[in-house]
């Protein structure tokens, strides 16, 4: 695995944590009910958009992994993995 793969993976993890944090914060505020109905409706829209964004981030990540050829690393074993890794790292 090279730096690009780990960069994509770490970036995805960070984006997912960000989305989870936003959802948790909005859920906490929504459960307190100290905000009017207009704000609660806005939070519901934001929640749907955030979940859609999370799905797009995951789909984009999978597309990048496939495009850059890392998908073959998921099913190889032994010498085959070494050959795949050599092919990925060579210019």
Steps between C-alpha positions, in 0.01 A plus 500: 500500500628845424453849632209577267299204631561595862424864422166404346421272793589751769314774314191284484521424872526871577201586284293226661592623849405853400161385374438298816590800714258727314221246528557448872504873567179562310327204662590631846364845422186357342426283805512796739201662323614850599498601137196592292347277232667682211841413639399139560381470139831645387687240707299222337598628155863531608492144632377365166760703310775386739410134460492543123842667521635210702375253240663702222830513689498120539406442135771744388756324717412162354524643149845646573625173649377313192639762258847499653508119499492435872195272469718213383686518832183394684482153345866400451718281718870420533713545189204636306476792745868575460460505121193725524680734738802516268272585208329775698824658619682495167477822296 
